[in-house]
Amino acid sequence: MIVVLFSITMREGAPVEEEESESERMWAIVSSMPGFISYKAYTAADGETIAVVRFESREALDAWKREPRHRTVQERAREAFYEQYWVQACESFRSYRFTRASGYEEIPREVFLAGARAPASASGAAPG
């Protein structure tokens, strides 16, 4: 499994509605791609928001990275939306969970889906 962490800082005066619209468009694409697992975002006490995105494999992440519409929006984001952003892509080398009922076991996929943003296709209509 590949876990990607990222955080953005919006540029002062950035066109927020355009950025939100493009984010929704990108969500519709990535959430329908083979190998995409989940997306969750968390906000720290200092206000920083970090997104946690999971993919089944490096190949799935690489397909997202190479997706032409994604690349175009990334360029637009660097030009107009973001003052800065950071990304960390990590390959999981150990993964398990403990429950009182079962002890140690593999982490079921539904654990990553609980509370995650529903894929665009599951919401009934593409966002935007």
JOCOR-V374492 format. One record per backbone hydrogen bond with DSSP energy under -0.5 kcal/mol. NH is the residue of the N-H (numbers start at 1). CO is the residue of the C=O. E is the energy in kcal/mol with one decimal. If there is no record, write none. Layout:
<<NH | CO | E> <NH | CO | E>>
This chain:
<<2 | 55 | -2.6> <3 | 90 | -2.9> <4 | 2 | -0.5> <4 | 53 | -3.4> <5 | 3 | -0.5> <5 | 88 | -3.0> <6 | 51 | -1.7> <7 | 86 | -1.9> <9 | 84 | -2.8> <11 | 81 | -3.6> <14 | 11 | -2.1> <16 | 14 | -1.7> <19 | 15 | -2.3> <20 | 16 | -2.8> <21 | 17 | -2.2> <22 | 18 | -2.7> <23 | 19 | -2.5> <24 | 20 | -2.2> <25 | 21 | -2.1> <26 | 22 | -2.6> <27 | 23 | -2.3> <28 | 24 | -2.1> <29 | 25 | -1.2> <30 | 26 | -3.0> <31 | 27 | -2.4> <32 | 29 | -1.2> <33 | 30 | -1.4> <36 | 33 | -1.7> <37 | 54 | -2.9> <38 | 54 | -1.2> <40 | 52 | -2.1> <42 | 50 | -2.6> <44 | 48 | -3.1> <47 | 44 | -2.1> <50 | 42 | -2.9> <51 | 6 | -3.1> <52 | 40 | -3.7> <53 | 4 | -2.9> <53 | 51 | -0.5> <54 | 38 | -2.5> <55 | 2 | -2.5> <56 | 35 | -3.2> <61 | 57 | -1.9> <62 | 58 | -3.3> <63 | 59 | -2.2> <64 | 60 | -1.7> <65 | 61 | -2.7> <66 | 62 | -2.2> <67 | 63 | -0.8> <67 | 64 | -0.7> <71 | 67 | -2.4> <72 | 68 | -2.1> <73 | 69 | -2.1> <74 | 70 | -2.5> <75 | 71 | -1.9> <76 | 72 | -2.0> <77 | 73 | -2.7> <78 | 74 | -2.2> <79 | 75 | -1.9> <80 | 76 | -2.8> <81 | 76 | -0.6> <81 | 77 | -1.3> <82 | 77 | -2.6> <83 | 9 | -2.9> <84 | 9 | -1.5> <86 | 7 | -2.2> <88 | 5 | -2.7> <90 | 3 | -2.9> <90 | 88 | -0.5> <92 | 1 | -2.8> <92 | 90 | -0.6> <97 | 105 | -2.4> <99 | 103 | -1.9> <103 | 99 | -2.9> <105 | 97 | -2.1> <108 | 106 | -0.7> <111 | 108 | -2.0> <112 | 108 | -0.6> <112 | 109 | -1.1> <113 | 109 | -1.1> <114 | 110 | -1.7> <116 | 113 | -2.0> <117 | 39 | -2.1> <122 | 119 | -1.1> <123 | 119 | -0.9> <123 | 120 | -0.8> <124 | 121 | -0.6>>
